[in-house]
Amino acid sequence: MNEKTPQSLDRTPMWTVEELCIKLHASPETLRSWRKRGTGPRAYKIGRHVLYAEDDVRAWLESRELRPAVRPAPPDHVGTGW
C-alpha cells in the first residue's frame, strides 16, 4: 500500500466540536462561525459529524501565536538627564 500522507488515519487523533470547544474555551457557535468564514482550523465532515484533526488544530494555533513586538532600543542618551 502506497501511503502519501506521513501519518495514517488510524493514528490521527480527531476531535469532535464539543471536545475542541473545551480545549479552546470556545462555543460551538464560534467554531461554526470560523468554519463558515474559513478562519478556523481545518474541519472534516464525516456523515453528520464535524471532526478536527489534532495536527490541523495545532498548526492553526501556531499560525496565530502572539509574539512580542520588537521595539528598537532607545538611544543611549534617553533617560540620562542630558
Residue pairs with C-beta under 8 A, 6 or more apart in sequence:
7 55
12 53
12 54
12 55
13 53
13 54
14 44
14 51
14 52
14 53
14 54
15 23
15 51
15 52
15 53
15 54
15 57
16 49
16 50
16 51
16 52
17 28
17 31
17 50
17 52
18 28
20 26
20 31
20 41
20 52
20 57
21 27
21 28
21 30
21 31
23 57
24 31
31 40
31 43
34 40
34 41
35 43
35 50
40 60
41 52
41 56
41 57
41 59
41 60
41 61
42 52
42 53
42 56
42 60
43 50
43 51
43 52
44 50
44 51
44 52
44 53
